[in-house]
Amino acid sequence: MSENSEFRFGAATGVGSMPGGDAREAAKTVTGSFEDFPFLAELPARGPGADMIGRTAGMLVELYARVEPSGWRFGDRPGRDTKRARSWLGEDLDALEEFTQGYAGPLKVQAVGPWTLAAALELRNGESALSDPGACRDLAGSLAEGLRLHLDEVRRRVPGAEVVLQLDEPSLVAVLCGRVPTASGYRTHRAVDRQIVEATLRDVIGVNGGGPVVVHSCAPDVPFALLRRAGAAAVSFDFSLLTERDDDAIGEAVEGGTRLFAGVVPGTDVPLSDPAGSVMGVRTLWRRLGLRPGLLAEAVTLTPSCGLAGASPDFARRALAHCVRAARSLADNPE
């Protein structure tokens, strides 16, 4: 098993984003739904600075970004967009602290990973930071320092927390495959060398001081082996996008001690199946891989397939509760 094998993850949690703009309501919902694995909710409906890119840009140290019509772009100094992002993050931390008084156990916080951030943030010339290897290095270093400060703040506010850091990397596969479009939209940026991608991720993963880091990607063809080598304790993914091509990589990951955060509950308003039906595919995968059923509870945390920002508040609450019931079904009847 990996160095994080003794860490007790919860059986179910959320991905990160929630609908609406009320930080206290979101924190109350999240902590009430996941008594053994809450997370710091993100509320992108509030606008720029609450979105995933802007929120993480606000954490950067000695690098600043502002909103342009084309997206987030580096600037010379912290402007109102940076201040807004930091203010909303502080509001979310205040709410989380209020509803986690006396809590002890795993607590997940999310930030955008270095490669999705490099694909999304623009240099002053309007081109993606991904186009400049030096900018990518500077960005990863700034992100690492900002995350250290953020994790220290979370631990100060929730002293009993065992902090789990989730790096959101929805663009990682596009970065690896050379599918990130240039500013003109007529070409794509060259694929980044896999060893550079892995080394950069390893450096950023190290900011949690040996604590567990989850890498989340809701794209197809998640690079399980690369993430495992980079030091990810867990990989979070949309279970519906798996194919049998992923079997070997998943089997090796599980046998190597990597936990799976399996997104089995839809992220937008649709009828929900019964909890046992939601985990049928997980049981089928386990049988196909020849893994012992008793390992399921040790190796799998259930989540929605992606963030819930696009869902209605009522569906979001039901989806989180459904994850908990599905995890209970999986634990009670792994076969």
C-alpha positions as CSV (number, residue, x, y, z in Angstrom):
1,M,0.0,0.0,0.0
2,S,1.0,3.6,-0.4
3,E,2.4,5.9,2.2
4,N,-1.2,7.2,2.8
5,S,-2.6,3.6,3.3
6,E,-3.2,4.3,7.0
7,F,-5.2,7.4,6.4
8,R,-8.9,6.9,6.9
9,F,-10.8,8.5,4.1
10,G,-14.5,8.8,4.4
11,A,-16.8,6.5,2.4
12,A,-18.4,9.4,0.5
13,T,-17.8,13.1,-0.2
14,G,-18.5,15.8,-2.7
15,V,-16.3,17.0,-5.6
16,G,-16.3,20.7,-4.7
17,S,-18.8,23.1,-6.3
18,M,-22.4,23.6,-5.0
19,P,-25.3,25.7,-6.3
20,G,-26.3,29.1,-5.1
21,G,-24.3,31.8,-3.4
22,D,-25.0,31.4,0.4
23,A,-21.7,30.2,2.0
24,R,-23.4,29.3,5.4
25,E,-26.2,27.3,3.7
26,A,-23.6,25.4,1.6
27,A,-21.4,24.7,4.6
28,K,-24.4,23.5,6.6
29,T,-25.5,21.2,3.7
30,V,-22.0,19.7,3.2
31,T,-21.2,19.1,6.8
32,G,-24.6,17.7,7.5
33,S,-24.5,15.4,4.5
34,F,-20.9,14.1,5.1
35,E,-20.4,13.7,8.9
36,D,-17.2,11.7,8.3
37,F,-15.7,13.5,5.2
38,P,-16.9,17.1,4.7
39,F,-15.4,19.5,2.2
40,L,-14.9,23.2,1.6
41,A,-17.8,24.1,-0.7
42,E,-17.2,26.3,-3.8
43,L,-20.0,28.6,-5.1
44,P,-19.2,29.7,-8.6
45,A,-22.7,31.2,-9.1
46,R,-21.4,34.3,-7.2
47,G,-19.4,35.3,-10.3
48,P,-15.8,35.9,-11.3
49,G,-13.5,35.1,-8.4
50,A,-15.8,32.4,-7.1
51,D,-15.2,30.3,-10.3
52,M,-12.6,27.5,-10.0
53,I,-9.9,29.4,-12.0
54,G,-10.5,32.8,-10.3
55,R,-10.6,31.2,-6.8
56,T,-7.3,29.5,-7.3
57,A,-5.7,32.5,-9.0
58,G,-6.6,34.4,-5.8
59,M,-4.4,32.0,-3.8
60,L,-1.3,32.6,-5.9
61,V,1.7,34.2,-4.3
62,E,3.3,37.2,-6.0
63,L,1.3,36.5,-9.2
64,Y,-2.0,38.2,-9.9
65,A,-4.8,37.8,-12.4
66,R,-7.7,39.9,-13.5
67,V,-10.8,39.2,-15.6
68,E,-10.7,40.1,-19.3
69,P,-13.5,39.3,-21.9
70,S,-11.5,36.3,-22.9
71,G,-10.9,34.9,-19.4
72,W,-8.4,35.3,-16.6
73,R,-5.2,37.1,-17.5
74,F,-2.0,37.9,-15.5
75,G,-1.7,41.5,-14.2
76,D,0.9,43.5,-12.4
77,R,-0.8,43.9,-9.1
78,P,-3.7,42.6,-7.1
79,G,-6.9,44.3,-8.4
80,R,-10.5,44.1,-7.5
81,D,-10.9,40.6,-9.0
82,T,-8.1,39.2,-6.8
83,K,-9.5,40.9,-3.8
84,R,-13.0,39.6,-4.5
85,A,-11.7,36.0,-4.9
86,R,-9.8,36.2,-1.6
87,S,-12.9,37.8,0.1
88,W,-15.2,35.0,-1.0
89,L,-12.7,32.3,0.0
90,G,-12.5,33.9,3.5
91,E,-16.3,33.9,3.7
92,D,-16.4,30.2,2.8
93,L,-13.7,29.4,5.4
94,D,-15.7,31.3,8.0
95,A,-18.8,29.3,7.3
96,L,-16.8,26.0,7.3
97,E,-15.2,26.9,10.6
98,E,-18.7,27.6,12.1
99,F,-20.1,24.2,11.1
100,T,-17.0,22.1,12.0
101,Q,-16.7,23.1,15.7
102,G,-15.2,20.1,17.5
103,Y,-14.8,18.1,14.3
104,A,-12.0,15.6,14.0
105,G,-11.3,13.6,10.8
106,P,-10.7,14.0,7.1
107,L,-11.6,17.3,5.6
108,K,-11.2,18.0,1.8
109,V,-10.3,21.3,0.2
110,Q,-10.0,21.9,-3.6
111,A,-7.9,24.0,-5.9
112,V,-7.1,23.9,-9.6
113,G,-4.0,22.0,-10.4
114,P,-0.9,23.5,-12.1
115,W,-1.7,22.2,-15.6
116,T,-5.3,23.2,-15.9
117,L,-4.3,26.5,-14.4
118,A,-1.6,27.0,-17.0
119,A,-4.1,26.1,-19.8
120,A,-6.6,28.6,-18.5
121,L,-4.6,31.6,-17.4
122,E,-3.5,34.0,-20.1
123,L,-0.2,35.8,-20.4
124,R,-0.2,39.5,-21.2
125,N,-0.1,38.8,-24.9
126,G,-3.4,36.9,-24.6
127,E,-1.8,33.4,-25.2
128,S,-2.2,30.7,-22.6
129,A,0.6,30.3,-20.0
130,L,0.9,26.8,-21.4
131,S,2.7,28.3,-24.3
132,D,5.7,29.4,-22.2
133,P,7.6,26.7,-20.2
134,G,9.1,29.4,-17.9
135,A,5.6,30.8,-17.1
136,C,4.5,27.2,-16.3
137,R,7.3,26.8,-13.8
138,D,6.7,30.2,-12.2
139,L,3.0,29.4,-12.0
140,A,3.5,26.0,-10.4
141,G,5.9,27.5,-7.8
142,S,3.5,30.3,-6.9
143,L,0.6,27.9,-6.7
144,A,2.6,25.6,-4.4
145,E,3.4,28.4,-2.0
146,G,-0.2,29.7,-2.1
147,L,-1.5,26.2,-1.3
148,R,0.8,25.9,1.7
149,L,-0.6,29.1,3.2
150,H,-4.2,28.0,2.4
151,L,-3.7,24.6,4.0
152,D,-2.1,26.2,7.1
153,E,-5.2,28.4,7.4
154,V,-7.6,25.5,7.1
155,R,-5.7,23.6,9.9
156,R,-5.7,26.7,12.1
157,R,-9.5,27.1,11.7
158,V,-10.3,23.4,12.0
159,P,-7.6,22.0,14.4
160,G,-9.0,18.5,14.4
161,A,-9.0,18.2,10.6
162,E,-6.8,15.7,8.7
163,V,-6.7,17.9,5.6
164,V,-7.0,16.2,2.2
165,L,-6.0,18.4,-0.8
166,Q,-7.8,17.9,-4.1
167,L,-6.2,19.2,-7.3
168,D,-8.8,19.8,-10.0
169,E,-7.2,18.9,-13.4
170,P,-10.0,18.7,-16.0
171,S,-7.6,19.9,-18.7
172,L,-4.8,17.5,-17.8
173,V,-5.6,15.0,-20.6
174,A,-5.8,17.8,-23.2
175,V,-2.4,19.1,-22.0
176,L,-0.8,15.7,-22.4
177,C,-2.4,15.1,-25.8
178,G,-1.8,18.6,-27.3
179,R,-5.5,19.5,-27.5
180,V,-5.5,22.9,-25.7
181,P,-6.4,25.5,-28.3
182,T,-4.3,28.6,-28.9
183,A,-5.8,32.1,-28.6
184,S,-6.7,32.2,-32.3
185,G,-8.5,28.9,-32.0
186,Y,-6.9,27.7,-35.3
187,R,-4.1,25.6,-33.7
188,T,-3.4,23.8,-30.5
189,H,-0.5,24.0,-28.1
190,R,2.1,21.3,-28.4
191,A,1.7,18.4,-26.0
192,V,3.8,18.8,-22.8
193,D,6.3,16.1,-22.1
194,R,4.8,13.5,-19.7
195,Q,7.9,13.6,-17.5
196,I,7.6,17.4,-17.0
197,V,3.9,17.0,-16.3
198,E,4.6,14.3,-13.7
199,A,7.4,16.2,-12.0
200,T,5.4,19.4,-11.7
201,L,2.5,17.5,-10.2
202,R,4.8,15.8,-7.8
203,D,6.1,19.2,-6.6
204,V,2.7,20.6,-6.0
205,I,1.4,17.4,-4.4
206,G,4.2,17.7,-2.0
207,V,2.8,20.9,-0.4
208,N,0.4,18.8,1.8
209,G,3.5,17.7,3.8
210,G,2.9,14.0,3.4
211,G,-0.8,14.4,3.8
212,P,-3.1,12.8,1.1
213,V,-3.7,14.6,-2.2
214,V,-6.5,13.6,-4.6
215,V,-6.3,14.6,-8.3
216,H,-9.7,15.0,-9.9
217,S,-10.4,14.8,-13.6
218,C,-13.8,14.5,-15.2
219,A,-12.4,13.9,-18.7
220,P,-12.0,10.5,-20.4
221,D,-8.7,8.6,-20.4
222,V,-7.6,9.7,-16.9
223,P,-3.8,9.0,-16.7
224,F,-4.0,6.8,-13.6
225,A,-0.4,5.5,-13.8
226,L,1.1,9.0,-14.2
227,L,-0.9,10.3,-11.2
228,R,0.1,7.4,-9.1
229,R,3.8,8.0,-9.9
230,A,3.4,11.7,-9.1
231,G,2.3,10.8,-5.6
232,A,-1.5,11.1,-5.7
233,A,-3.0,9.2,-2.8
234,A,-6.3,9.0,-4.7
235,V,-7.7,9.7,-8.2
236,S,-11.2,11.2,-8.6
237,F,-13.1,10.6,-11.9
238,D,-16.4,10.3,-13.6
239,F,-17.1,6.6,-13.4
240,S,-19.4,6.6,-16.4
241,L,-16.5,7.6,-18.7
242,L,-14.4,4.5,-17.8
243,T,-13.9,1.9,-20.5
244,E,-12.2,-1.5,-20.3
245,R,-9.1,0.1,-21.6
246,D,-8.7,1.6,-18.2
247,D,-8.9,-1.8,-16.4
248,D,-5.1,-2.5,-16.1
249,A,-4.3,1.0,-14.9
250,I,-7.0,0.9,-12.3
251,G,-6.1,-2.5,-11.1
252,E,-2.4,-1.5,-10.7
253,A,-3.5,1.7,-8.9
254,V,-5.7,-0.2,-6.4
255,E,-3.0,-2.8,-5.8
256,G,-0.5,-0.1,-5.3
257,G,-2.6,1.6,-2.6
258,T,-4.2,4.4,-4.6
259,R,-7.7,5.1,-3.6
260,L,-10.5,5.6,-6.1
261,F,-12.9,8.5,-5.8
262,A,-15.6,7.1,-8.1
263,G,-18.1,9.6,-9.4
264,V,-21.3,7.5,-9.6
265,V,-24.0,10.0,-8.9
266,P,-25.1,12.5,-11.7
267,G,-24.1,16.1,-11.2
268,T,-27.2,17.7,-12.7
269,D,-30.9,17.2,-12.1
270,V,-32.0,13.8,-13.3
271,P,-34.0,11.0,-11.7
272,L,-31.7,9.1,-9.2
273,S,-31.6,5.3,-9.2
274,D,-31.7,3.3,-6.0
275,P,-28.4,3.5,-4.1
276,A,-27.5,-0.2,-4.9
277,G,-28.0,0.5,-8.6
278,S,-25.6,3.4,-8.5
279,V,-22.8,1.1,-7.4
280,M,-23.6,-1.8,-9.6
281,G,-20.9,-0.8,-12.1
282,V,-18.3,-0.5,-9.3
283,R,-19.0,-4.1,-8.2
284,T,-18.9,-5.2,-11.9
285,L,-15.5,-3.5,-12.3
286,W,-14.2,-5.2,-9.1
287,R,-15.2,-8.7,-10.4
288,R,-13.7,-8.0,-13.8
289,L,-10.4,-7.0,-12.2
290,G,-10.4,-10.1,-9.9
291,L,-10.1,-7.9,-6.8
292,R,-11.4,-9.2,-3.5
293,P,-14.8,-7.7,-2.6
294,G,-13.6,-6.9,0.9
295,L,-11.2,-4.4,-0.5
296,L,-14.0,-2.2,-1.8
297,A,-14.6,-0.2,1.4
298,E,-10.8,0.3,1.8
299,A,-10.2,1.5,-1.8
300,V,-13.3,3.4,-2.9
301,T,-14.9,6.7,-1.9
302,L,-18.1,7.6,-3.7
303,T,-18.8,11.1,-5.1
304,P,-21.0,12.8,-7.6
305,S,-19.6,12.6,-11.2
306,C,-18.5,16.2,-11.1
307,G,-19.3,19.4,-9.2
308,L,-22.9,20.3,-8.4
309,A,-22.8,24.0,-9.4
310,G,-25.2,23.3,-12.3
311,A,-27.8,21.5,-10.2
312,S,-30.7,22.8,-8.3
313,P,-30.2,23.2,-4.5
314,D,-32.7,20.5,-3.8
315,F,-31.1,18.0,-6.2
316,A,-27.6,18.8,-4.8
317,R,-28.8,17.9,-1.3
318,R,-30.4,14.7,-2.6
319,A,-27.3,13.8,-4.6
320,L,-25.0,14.1,-1.6
321,A,-27.4,12.0,0.5
322,H,-27.5,9.5,-2.3
323,C,-23.7,9.2,-2.3
324,V,-23.8,8.3,1.4
325,R,-26.5,5.7,1.0
326,A,-24.7,4.2,-2.0
327,A,-21.5,3.9,0.0
328,R,-23.4,2.2,2.8
329,S,-24.9,-0.3,0.2
330,L,-21.4,-1.0,-1.1
331,A,-20.0,-1.6,2.4
332,D,-22.9,-3.8,3.5
333,N,-23.0,-5.9,0.3
334,P,-19.6,-5.6,-1.6
335,E,-20.5,-8.6,-3.7
